[in-house]
Amino acid sequence: MVFPQKVKKSGAPAPRADLRRVSAWATLALVAVSFVAPANFVTEEPGPTFNTIGDFNEKQLIEIEDAQTYPVSGALDMTTVSVAGGPNSTVGALNVLSAWLSDSGSVLPSDLMYAPTVTNEQVSQRNSAEMTNSQEVAQAAALTYLGEDFTEHLTVSGVAEGGPSEGLIEEQDVILRVDGANLDGFESLTEAINKPKGAAVTVTVRRDGAERDFTITPLYNEENDSYLLGLYLARSFDFPLTVNYGLEEVGGPSAGMMFALGIIDELTEGEMTGGEHFAGTGTIDTDGAVGGIGGIAQKMRGASEAGATVFLAPAENCDEVVGRVPAGLSVVKVETLTDAVEAVEQIGKGSDPATFPTCS
């Protein structure tokens, strides 16, 4: 999650470790120059935390309608990175130096993170869209975990130029079936187009109220070792209940797991945390897979400063966790939503966090 500092227009997903590890001497030289001539930097520092089962601005952060909810206790904090700088803006030299000297801050030239034509407004719009999507997917993941039914729709928002679907599939088509098999979400679509190992598939869509079939040969993507239709898809859901989120100041996709945990806790009888203070981060998919994020060092520091004693970290981020855990904070490595729920429940009942998988 990204929490823009109000003194500067900013916002972007934090970069991963390979970008963060810029040469110290090179960065110091750039910082020194910035005292003489303004330069574009992005600084990242620990941001605020938000309790997903608590209140924010005198309202529940997660409010559930059309379903039985139960009392909760403790904290399941989503964590953020406070970002300053970005496209078309500068950060003060003292702020840059402070972040560079901090053991929980980072400094990067803006050009390493953004294309020259990208604007702060575009970055903000992207972050807001990612946040909205992560909230919807978190609800789907929570309901999947609880065994509740819902419907997912896959609507085409764009067709890749030169891709296998160009000239066949159109924007606003709704993907219904592959080779006659109904789809129940994005994961089932991915599985269906990869199953034939590159052979042509029949894709059924709904267009203007009528169903149409198209024969498409998926394109192999070496980078991901998977087959693609060359489509951009918008995911939407029909849920049996409504979840309202009382948080608008934060962007990005990385609070998905913590949102899902908050929903599960409110819909489940008994207090999941046992009154303990947990924090964490990680993207989520509808099947409960937890994905890596950026800025985990800053998020762990922010969680510790907010009073958390246990931090749920995506397994994908373990290489960035080792050696950067604040004193007094126990890190539990998670790969799935089930891992996270079990850790919270068992630690809430008194289990030692050290008995759970961690990053090493």
C-alpha positions in Angstrom: 0.0 0.0 0.0 1.1 3.5 -0.8 0.4 6.5 1.5 1.3 9.7 -0.2 2.9 12.3 1.9 0.7 15.3 1.9 3.6 17.8 1.5 4.2 16.4 -2.0 2.1 14.9 -4.8 3.2 11.3 -5.0 2.2 7.7 -5.2 3.6 4.5 -6.7 4.0 0.9 -5.7 7.3 0.6 -3.9 10.1 -0.9 -6.0 11.4 -4.4 -5.3 14.9 -5.2 -3.9 16.8 -5.0 -7.2 15.9 -1.3 -7.6 16.4 -0.5 -4.0 19.9 -1.7 -3.9 21.4 1.2 -5.8 25.1 1.9 -5.2 25.4 3.8 -1.9 28.2 6.0 -3.3 26.2 6.9 -6.4 23.1 7.7 -4.3 25.2 9.8 -1.9 26.7 11.7 -4.9 23.2 12.4 -6.2 22.0 13.6 -2.8 25.0 15.9 -2.5 24.3 17.4 -5.9 20.6 17.9 -4.9 21.7 20.5 -2.4 23.0 22.6 -5.3 20.7 21.8 -8.1 17.2 20.3 -7.7 16.8 16.7 -8.8 13.9 14.3 -9.1 14.0 11.7 -6.4 11.5 9.3 -4.8 11.9 8.7 -1.1 10.2 5.8 0.8 9.8 5.7 4.5 7.5 3.9 7.0 3.9 4.9 6.6 0.9 4.8 8.9 -0.9 1.6 9.7 -4.7 1.0 9.6 -6.5 -1.7 11.7 -8.7 -3.5 9.2 -11.0 -4.7 12.1 -11.0 -1.3 13.8 -12.2 2.2 13.1 -10.9 5.0 10.9 -12.3 8.5 11.1 -15.0 7.4 13.5 -16.2 4.7 11.1 -15.5 1.0 10.8 -12.7 0.5 8.3 -14.5 -2.7 7.0 -18.3 -2.5 7.3 -20.3 -5.6 6.2 -23.9 -5.5 5.2 -26.4 -8.3 4.5 -24.6 -10.8 6.7 -24.3 -11.8 10.3 -21.1 -10.3 11.8 -19.4 -10.9 15.2 -17.4 -8.9 17.7 -13.7 -8.6 17.1 -10.7 -7.6 19.2 -7.0 -6.9 18.8 -5.6 -5.6 15.5 -5.0 -6.8 12.0 -3.1 -3.8 10.7 -2.5 -3.1 7.0 0.8 -1.4 6.5 1.9 1.4 4.1 4.9 3.1 2.6 5.1 6.8 2.8 6.2 8.0 -0.6 7.3 11.5 -1.6 8.4 12.7 -5.0 7.6 11.2 -8.4 6.9 12.4 -11.9 7.1 16.2 -12.4 7.9 16.9 -8.7 11.0 17.2 -6.5 11.8 16.3 -2.9 13.7 18.7 -0.7 17.4 17.9 -0.2 17.0 17.5 3.6 14.2 15.0 3.1 16.3 13.1 0.6 19.3 13.0 3.0 17.1 12.0 5.9 15.6 9.0 4.0 19.1 8.0 2.7 20.6 8.0 6.2 17.6 6.1 7.7 17.9 2.3 8.1 14.3 2.0 7.1 14.2 4.6 4.3 15.3 4.5 0.6 16.1 7.0 -2.1 15.9 6.4 -5.8 16.1 8.7 -8.9 12.6 9.2 -10.2 13.8 8.1 -13.7 14.4 4.6 -12.5 10.8 4.2 -11.5 8.8 6.2 -14.0 8.7 6.6 -17.8 9.4 10.3 -18.8 5.8 10.7 -20.0 4.1 9.5 -16.9 2.4 12.1 -14.7 1.6 12.1 -11.0 -2.1 12.1 -11.9 -1.7 8.9 -13.9 0.2 7.3 -11.0 -2.5 8.3 -8.5 -5.2 6.9 -10.8 -3.4 3.6 -11.2 -2.9 3.3 -7.4 -6.6 4.0 -6.8 -7.7 1.4 -9.3 -5.3 -1.1 -7.8 -6.7 -0.4 -4.4 -10.3 -0.9 -5.5 -9.5 -4.1 -7.3 -7.6 -5.5 -4.3 -10.6 -4.8 -2.1 -12.9 -6.7 -4.4 -10.5 -9.6 -4.8 -10.0 -9.7 -1.0 -13.7 -10.1 -0.6 -13.7 -12.9 -3.1 -10.8 -14.6 -1.4 -12.5 -14.3 2.0 -15.7 -15.8 0.7 -13.8 -18.6 -1.0 -12.1 -19.4 2.3 -15.4 -19.5 4.1 -17.1 -21.6 1.4 -19.5 -19.0 0.3 -20.7 -18.8 -3.3 -20.3 -15.8 -5.6 -20.1 -15.1 -9.3 -17.1 -13.6 -11.1 -17.4 -11.9 -14.5 -14.5 -11.4 -17.0 -15.1 -8.5 -19.3 -12.6 -7.6 -22.0 -11.2 -4.1 -21.5 -8.6 -4.3 -24.3 -7.1 -6.5 -27.0 -3.4 -6.6 -27.5 -2.2 -5.4 -30.9 -0.9 -8.3 -32.9 -2.1 -10.8 -30.3 -4.0 -14.0 -31.1 -7.4 -12.5 -30.3 -7.0 -9.4 -32.4 -9.8 -9.1 -35.0 -11.9 -11.7 -33.1 -12.5 -10.6 -29.5 -13.8 -7.1 -28.9 -13.8 -4.7 -25.9 -16.9 -5.3 -23.6 -17.1 -9.0 -24.6 -17.8 -11.1 -21.6 -15.8 -14.4 -21.5 -18.1 -17.3 -20.7 -16.5 -20.6 -21.6 -13.4 -22.2 -23.0 -13.8 -25.4 -25.0 -17.4 -25.7 -23.7 -16.4 -25.6 -20.0 -18.0 -22.8 -17.9 -15.5 -20.4 -16.2 -15.8 -19.5 -12.5 -13.2 -16.9 -12.5 -9.8 -15.7 -13.8 -7.9 -18.7 -12.5 -10.1 -21.1 -14.3 -9.6 -19.2 -17.5 -5.8 -19.3 -17.1 -6.0 -23.1 -16.5 -8.3 -23.7 -19.5 -6.1 -21.9 -22.0 -2.9 -23.5 -20.7 -4.3 -27.0 -20.6 -4.0 -27.7 -24.4 -0.3 -26.6 -24.3 -0.6 -24.2 -27.2 -3.4 -26.0 -29.2 -6.3 -23.9 -30.5 -9.2 -23.4 -28.1 -12.8 -22.3 -28.6 -13.6 -19.2 -26.6 -17.3 -18.4 -26.1 -18.2 -14.8 -25.3 -21.4 -12.8 -24.8 -21.6 -9.8 -27.1 -24.7 -7.5 -27.3 -26.8 -10.2 -25.5 -25.8 -13.0 -27.9 -23.2 -15.8 -27.5 -20.5 -16.1 -30.1 -17.7 -18.7 -30.5 -14.1 -18.0 -31.7 -11.3 -20.4 -32.3 -8.0 -18.9 -31.0 -4.5 -20.3 -30.7 -3.0 -19.0 -27.5 0.5 -17.3 -27.7 3.3 -18.8 -25.6 4.9 -16.3 -23.1 8.4 -17.5 -22.3 8.8 -15.0 -19.4 5.9 -16.5 -17.5 6.0 -20.0 -19.1 2.3 -19.8 -19.9 -0.1 -19.3 -22.8 -2.0 -16.0 -23.4 -5.0 -14.9 -25.4 -3.7 -11.4 -25.6 -6.6 -9.8 -23.7 -6.9 -7.2 -21.0 -9.6 -8.3 -18.6 -11.6 -6.4 -16.0 -12.8 -8.6 -13.1 -16.2 -7.9 -11.5 -18.2 -9.9 -8.9 -21.7 -10.6 -7.8 -21.4 -11.1 -4.0 -24.1 -12.3 -1.5 -23.1 -9.5 0.8 -21.8 -5.9 0.7 -18.4 -4.8 2.1 -17.8 -1.1 2.5 -14.2 0.2 3.0 -13.8 3.4 5.0 -10.4 4.3 3.6 -9.7 6.5 0.6 -6.2 8.0 1.2 -4.2 4.9 0.4 -3.5 3.3 -3.0 -2.0 0.1 -4.4 -2.7 -3.6 -4.2 -0.7 -4.8 -1.2 -3.3 -4.7 1.5 -5.4 -7.5 -0.1 -4.4 -10.2 2.4 -5.1 -8.0 5.4 -8.5 -7.0 4.0 -9.4 -10.6 3.5 -8.3 -11.5 7.1 -10.5 -8.6 8.4 -13.5 -9.8 6.5 -13.0 -13.4 7.7 -12.7 -12.2 11.3 -15.9 -10.2 11.2 -17.9 -13.0 9.6 -16.6 -15.7 11.9 -17.8 -16.3 15.4 -15.0 -16.0 17.9 -12.2 -13.4 18.1 -9.5 -14.5 15.7 -6.7 -12.5 17.1 -7.3 -13.3 20.8 -6.7 -9.6 21.4 -3.1 -9.7 20.0 -1.7 -7.0 17.7 -0.9 -8.4 14.2 0.2 -6.5 11.1 1.1 -7.7 7.6 1.1 -7.1 3.9 0.7 -9.0 0.6 -1.5 -9.1 -2.4 -4.3 -11.7 -2.6 -6.0 -13.6 -5.4 -9.4 -15.2 -5.3 -7.9 -18.6 -4.6 -6.1 -17.3 -1.6 -2.6 -17.1 -3.0 -0.6 -14.4 -1.3 1.8 -12.4 -3.5 4.9 -10.3 -3.0 4.9 -6.5 -2.6 7.3 -3.6 -2.4 8.6 -1.7 0.6 8.5 -4.5 3.1 11.3 -3.1 5.2 9.4 0.2 5.6 6.2 -1.7 6.4 7.8 -3.8 9.1 9.2 -0.7 10.7 5.9 1.1 10.6 4.1 -2.0 12.0 6.6 -2.2 14.9 6.3 1.5 15.7 2.5 1.1 15.8 2.8 -1.6 18.4 2.4 -4.8 16.4 4.3 -7.9 17.7 3.7 -10.3 14.8 4.1 -9.5 11.1 2.7 -11.6 8.3 5.1 -11.5 5.3 4.6 -12.9 1.8 7.1 -15.8 1.2 8.1 -14.0 -2.0 9.5 -11.2 0.0 11.7 -13.2 2.3 15.0 -12.1 0.7 14.1 -8.5 1.6 13.0 -9.4 5.1 16.1 -11.2 6.4 18.4 -8.8 8.3 15.8 -6.0 8.4 13.3 -7.1 11.0 12.9 -4.5 13.9 13.6 -5.7 17.4 10.6 -7.2 19.1 8.8 -8.1 15.9 8.2 -11.7 15.0 7.8 -12.5 11.3 5.6 -15.3 10.0 6.1 -16.3 6.4 2.8 -17.0 4.5 2.0 -18.3 1.0 -1.7 -18.5 1.3 -4.7 -17.0 3.1 -5.1 -20.3 4.9 -1.5 -19.9 6.3 -2.3 -16.4 7.5 -5.6 -17.4 9.2 -4.1 -20.4 10.9 -1.1 -18.3 12.2 -3.4 -15.6 13.6 -5.8 -18.0 15.2 -3.1 -20.2 16.8 -1.0 -17.3 18.0 -4.2 -15.6 19.3 -4.7 -18.7 21.4 -1.2 -18.6 22.9 1.1 -20.4 20.4 4.6 -19.0 20.2 5.1 -17.2 16.9 8.6 -18.8 16.7 7.0 -22.1 16.0 5.6 -20.9 12.6 7.5 -20.7 9.4 9.6 -17.5 9.1 12.1 -16.0 6.6 15.7 -17.2 7.0 
